[in-house]
Amino acid sequence: MPAAALYHCAVRSLPALALLAAAALVVPAAHASPPERPAAPAIGVQGAEALQRLAQRLQRLAEDGLEPRDYGIPSEGLARSEPAVFAAALRQAAVAALADLLHGRVRELPNRPDLRRDTAALPLGPWAAELAAAAEPAAVIDRAALLPPGAAVLKRALAAARARVAAGGWPPVPPMPGIEALEPGMADAERVLALRARLAAGDPALALALAAAPPEDPLVYDPALVAAVQRFQAAEGLEPDGRIGRMTFAALNRPAEVAVRQLRVALDMRRAAAPPGAERRIEVNIPYQRLQVVEAGRVTLEMAVIVGKPARPTPVMRVRLTSVMFNPPWGVPERNAREDLLPKFRANPRAMMEKGFRVYGFADGQRVELDPAAIDWRAVQKDRFPYLIRQDAGEANALGRIKFVIPNGEDIFMHDTPDRGLFRRAERAFSSGCIRLERPMELLGVALQGTPGWDQARIEQVLASRQTAVMPVGRPIPVRLHYTTATIEGGEARLRPDLYGLDEAYARALDAPRLPRLAELRTP
């Protein structure tokens, strides 16, 4: 249906919102041509100056993470030449922007079940009616923009990030060659000067210190600069040890535009986000590599976790913890077997046997156990891996002593691990997708809370038996594996790296043209 016909059809069907809501039905795509001219609506209580302020506010939608060009905002010239047409086009743009500020511009994405919106809790109709009747419609836009939790903090961070981009981005810091690190006390003419300039651009404390007293030797990585690096590392979620290795260099040289995109995504993700509910739940933030148990809005348990490496990402999902397995065996997935274990079998099959690994093949349609030492592992090809691998329960088992079952189609679960040292690292994307737990016994206490007959003595007895046992959870616990790179801590926005590129995918959707959303503007 042509845009004009769609407009006039909407006018007849929406008397409650009159021309204001109807105008929003044709949402212009990016760089769209001006809308066909509708009949001029009555200006009502909104004078020409208020409409000009509304137009100016819509031109500042970038401060809310939206792009003004997506809304067909009419020009000031049209206001002078044809004020009634200007008013109609302006209200059309205003309602389209209002819909995105309330409900989010990106309503859903494939494979993102962690994103849920409750648009019914924020019906557009009353807001559009208020926009039409308000003496100062720009104030309605302002109020809608600040509705999401933390919106003011994120908007402030976005403004700072845009200002940094406008200033030319962050000063670059040349990385060290190979795997070398810049250590405290080292002298390095190329890097120390660049490092000091980079950090002073974003660290007011360092900038003030340098203004008060320049360094004794500007080429030395001195204590004041080490302290600034430690502050930077802590803010980035890195180990704040002052050593500048590969990861810290990468964070220092991350383009300023990346923060702009992440903050735009963070604002849009929060719009009309469905509340989590008051029941006890488990939240795993994948980019932050943290697990929280939340009950009645209060965090009762928090721990570090290890998540999937970028090549084998942990999927986002909403599931339930239904049972706990003690002393679990590990049925090794084929990809892990051929990519991770095959090189180890080639190097030392007997050492793998000592760690409890068993190898199975097939003969006459039956699965049979094979002697790993008798197999010519050098002849086994990765792309044609013919064996099944299983690891017995025990101290060396990759799943540790406890497995938390969260049924899903991806074969993802949470588990203990014998590799405890990995939790001391700031970056913990090491797994093949499953979630390794820093303190599994504490999560076990949460899972079995209120289950008759299960106390600490019983748990220790079952674990000591080395026998595999499964205990259903009396009341399954909701588990959300979500992907949130922006959080608010101490009144400041904190960003973590976009580990799997999901923020970039969201940002592309945010900027994509889209079709009109007619159903949103229909009233009963």
C-alpha positions, 0 to 999 in steps of 0.5 A, spaced: 500 500 500 502 506 498 505 511 504 499 516 503 494 510 502 496 507 509 496 514 512 489 515 511 487 508 512 490 509 519 487 516 520 480 513 519 481 507 524 485 511 530 480 516 532 483 516 539 490 518 537 487 522 531 493 525 526 498 524 531 498 517 532 496 515 525 502 519 522 507 514 526 505 509 522 509 510 516 516 510 519 522 512 514 528 508 513 535 511 513 535 516 508 528 515 506 525 521 501 520 526 505 513 523 506 507 524 502 504 530 505 497 529 509 492 533 511 494 538 516 492 536 523 490 542 528 496 544 532 492 545 538 496 547 545 503 546 541 505 553 539 510 554 533 516 555 538 514 548 542 514 545 536 521 548 534 524 545 541 521 538 539 525 538 532 531 540 536 530 535 541 529 529 535 535 532 532 539 530 538 537 523 538 544 521 537 545 522 545 540 516 546 543 512 541 539 513 536 540 516 529 536 522 527 536 521 520 532 514 521 526 518 523 525 523 517 525 530 521 522 535 517 527 541 516 526 548 519 525 551 512 519 547 511 517 550 518 517 557 515 514 555 508 509 550 510 508 550 518 502 545 517 505 540 513 512 541 518 507 540 524 504 533 521 511 531 519 514 533 526 509 529 529 510 523 525 517 523 526 516 524 534 511 518 535 516 514 531 522 516 535 518 515 542 516 508 540 523 506 539 525 510 546 520 506 549 520 499 546 527 499 543 529 499 536 531 492 535 525 488 538 529 481 537 535 478 534 536 471 532 539 466 537 538 471 543 533 468 548 537 473 553 533 479 550 526 479 552 522 485 552 515 487 556 512 492 551 505 491 554 508 494 560 509 501 556 503 501 551 505 507 546 498 509 546 498 513 552 505 516 551 503 518 544 496 522 546 501 525 551 505 527 546 500 530 542 497 534 548 503 536 551 505 544 551 512 542 551 512 535 547 520 535 547 519 534 555 515 527 553 521 525 549 526 527 554 522 523 560 521 517 555 529 517 554 531 516 561 526 510 563 531 505 562 535 503 568 541 506 568 540 510 562 542 517 565 549 514 566 549 510 560 548 517 556 553 520 560 558 515 558 556 515 550 557 523 550 564 522 553 565 516 548 562 521 542 567 526 544 573 522 544 571 520 537 570 527 535 577 529 538 580 523 534 580 517 538 585 515 543 592 516 542 595 509 540 600 505 544 605 501 540 605 494 542 611 490 545 614 485 540 612 478 540 610 476 547 614 481 551 611 485 556 612 492 558 614 492 566 614 497 571 621 500 571 623 499 564 625 505 560 622 505 553 622 511 549 617 509 544 612 506 548 612 510 555 611 517 552 605 514 548 602 510 554 603 516 558 599 520 553 594 515 552 592 514 559 592 522 561 587 523 555 582 518 560 585 519 567 583 525 570 588 523 576 594 522 572 593 528 568 592 533 574 599 529 577 602 531 570 600 538 570 603 539 577 609 535 576 612 532 570 616 526 571 623 526 572 625 521 566 619 521 561 622 515 558 621 511 564 615 507 566 615 510 573 610 508 579 605 514 577 604 511 570 604 504 573 598 506 578 595 509 572 595 503 568 593 499 574 587 503 575 586 502 567 586 495 568 581 494 574 576 498 570 577 493 564 577 487 568 584 485 567 589 483 572 591 490 575 598 488 576 601 494 572 605 489 567 602 491 560 602 485 556 598 483 550 591 484 553 592 490 556 595 493 549 589 491 546 585 494 551 589 501 550 588 500 543 581 499 542 578 504 537 574 509 541 568 508 536 567 501 539 565 504 546 560 508 542 557 502 539 557 498 545 553 504 549 548 505 544 547 497 544 546 498 552 541 503 552 537 499 547 537 493 550 535 496 556 528 499 553 522 495 555 526 489 558 522 484 561 523 484 569 526 478 571 521 476 577 522 475 584 524 468 584 531 465 586 535 465 579 542 464 577 545 469 572 551 468 568 554 474 564 558 471 559 562 477 557 564 479 565 565 471 566 561 472 573 555 468 576 550 471 581 545 467 585 539 472 585 533 472 590 528 477 591 533 482 587 539 481 592 545 477 590 546 472 595 552 468 591 557 471 586 563 467 583 568 467 577 566 462 572 570 460 565 566 461 559 567 458 552 573 461 548 571 465 542 572 459 537 567 455 541 562 460 544 558 459 550 551 460 547 546 465 551 540 461 553 534 461 558 534 454 562 533 451 569 537 447 573 534 440 574 539 436 577 546 435 580 550 429 578 556 427 583 562 424 580 560 425 573 564 421 567 565 425 561 563 423 554 568 427 550 564 431 544 567 429 538 570 436 536 574 436 543 576 429 542 579 431 535 582 438 536 584 437 544 585 430 545 588 427 539 594 431 540 595 429 547 594 421 545 599 422 539 604 425 545 603 420 550 597 415 550 599 412 557 599 418 560 591 419 558 590 412 560 592 414 567 588 420 567 582 416 566 581 416 559 578 410 555 577 409 547 571 406 544 571 403 537 565 399 533 566 392 531 560 388 528 555 394 530 557 393 537 561 398 541 568 395 544 573 398 548 580 399 545 587 399 548 589 406 547 597 404 547 595 399 541 592 405 536 597 408 531 594 415 533 599 418 528 595 415 522 588 418 525 586 424 522 582 430 525 577 430 520 575 423 520 576 421 527 573 414 528 573 413 536 569 415 542 572 418 548 570 417 555 573 419 561 572 416 568 570 420 574 575 421 579 580 427 581 583 428 574 576 428 570 575 435 566 568 436 570 571 435 577 566 432 582 560 436 580 556 437 574 550 441 574 545 439 569 541 445 565 537 441 560 538 444 553 539 442 546 546 445 546 549 440 551 551 445 555 552 445 563 555 448 569 561 444 572 567 443 577 574 443 574 581 440 577 584 446 573 583 451 579 589 456 577 585 459 571 580 462 576 586 467 578 586 470 571 582 476 569 580 473 562 577 466 563 574 464 556 578 458 555 572 452 555 569 449 549 562 452 551 560 449 558 561 453 564 566 452 569 565 454 576 570 457 581 566 455 587 561 449 585 560 447 593 557 453 594 552 453 588 551 446 590 548 448 597 544 453 593 541 447 589 540 442 594 537 448 599 531 445 602 532 438 599 530 433 605 536 428 607 542 432 604 546 435 608 554 437 608 555 430 611 551 426 606 554 430 600 561 428 602 559 421 603 557 421 596 563 424 593 568 420 597 564 414 594 567 416 587 560 413 584 556 417 579 550 419 583 544 424 580 540 428 585 534 431 582 533 439 584 527 439 589 525 446 585 528 447 579 532 454 579 531 458 573 538 459 569 540 465 564 546 465 560 546 472 558 551 477 554 551 484 557 558 487 556 555 494 559 554 494 567 554 500 572 558 500 578 559 505 583 555 510 578 559 509 572 559 505 566 563 499 565 565 496 558 567 489 557 570 486 550 565 484 545 568 477 546 563 474 541 561 480 537 554 480 539 554 487 540 557 488 533 551 484 531 546 488 535 549 495 532 548 493 525 541 491 527 540 498 530 542 501 524 538 497 519 532 500 515 526 497 518 518 496 516 513 500 519 510 497 525 503 498 524 500 493 530 503 498 536 499 504 534 492 500 534 488 502 540 482 497 542 
